[in-house]
Amino acid sequence: MSEKKNIARAAGVLGAATMLSRIMGMIRDMVVSRLFGAGLYTDAFFAAFQIPNMLRRFFAEGALTSAFVPTFSEWHTTKGEEETRALANVCFTALTIVMAAVTVLGIIFSPQLVHLMFPGFSGNPEKLSVTILLNRLMFPYIFFVSLVALCMGILNTLRHFFTPAISTVFLNISMILSALLLHDRFQVPIVALAVGVLIGGVLQLALQLPVLYRMGFPIRPNFNLNHPALKRITLLMGPSVFGVGVYYLNITVGSILASLLPEGSVSYLYYAQRLFEFPQGIFTVSVAQAVLPSMSRQAAVGDMDALKESLNYGVRLTLFITIPAMVGLMFCATPIFSLLFMGGAFDYAKAQKCGVALLYYSIGLTFVALVRVLVPAFYALKDTKTPVTTAFIAFLLNLLFSLLLMGPMLHGGLALASSLSALGNMLLLLWFLRKKIGRFGGGAITVSALKGIAASVPMAVAVYWIMGLIDWSMAGRRLLKGGVLGGGVLAGIMIFLAASHLLRCDEARDVVALVRKKLLRR
């Protein structure tokens, strides 16, 4: 099977598993919005969860994955399975020790962390105390999910993608059931969500270990902490924290600044970010995770032409997916919140404010997605400095735009600042990568982008017209709203695919061929 087909197949598996996870995540957020709305207690929960979640994104899914997968792939390619198995056990043991210490420190210093990250909460003692309590309850989540990320890196290198991608379903199910069944058991009802997060982390890890065992990688303690590959991974992780995690750092900065805005702003950004990550998680993260092992193997054997081909294909596939998704989210932002979240403690005014945030986040969807694909290319080439440089510049851009826009545009300005920062980061990465490896098909990438934009124009016109058929501020009427929104999305997809076919988009043919092959096989 060609590397292109491997990438497309892996992205398809990841996308299908992640779609289920994201659907469950959306149901989870609907349950949370109905039970708790968008106010003091949801602000406290989302802020408290932001701290271990930020560490998860920076260290577990960000730096750890980007540093571990290239090294582990090289070891697997050149050293044999027994040496690779030993490396997996050494890394698991070292990570267990480090994350246990981090968890204990996080619980002890929760008050200081909350004061530092959410200074706006200091004026509301109740919100501050609830945030500290929730953060202490949820901090052990980072311990379990870091080990999950390591297992994910091992399984992805072994070309097993489904289990790691599906594991977050169990987190969402745990949170949903805890919210529904336990919210009336606590003096502060939203504590039930924190309990669900902790249980979900345990379930995620428990799902990975049997799969590793079946694939010949049973996890056992190995205290050889002087292992040369472990040292290399540790050295790579330092710069990777900032290079991969800048997008999430910008989101965190947005939450910190939102704590200074009117009550509910932290929640508006959180709900919008969750929907923004729906296409990100299903498609773009799937492509990035699928292409990284391929590029790492190609870099390990010095096959630069194959690496360029994989990178080019990953970028073009990302453009094909994210450009129409960006357009669709922009036109469907408020209708989505009206359909999925309105009701109970969540009214239309809150839906509109969340819709504003989603609109401005959507502008940066393609930019964020391309950063997720480009950064791993540098780490596959063992270059950790360049992504850090571009990430630092992007961080400064985000901070500057946030401070400029949060006054006149409130939480919407913070979302727009994140998108503008992602644009700057993407352009810098493209420029540096071009200098590092030479041409990697920029002409074909530009043509793919232009075709994607052209195919999205008739789609945008149709979706805009369909969304205007009903009044989204009306309460209830979910069947009508669902029919209009679903019809608009389906019509948009069909129009985009038809236009892509007329424009002879190669990516469209690949996606259709992959789906057709799956259906015929079944």
Summary of the structure (lengths in Angstrom):
residues: 522
radius of gyration: 22.3
end to end distance: 19.4
largest distance: 65.3
contacts: 1952
relative contact order: 0.12
helix: 85%
strand: 0%
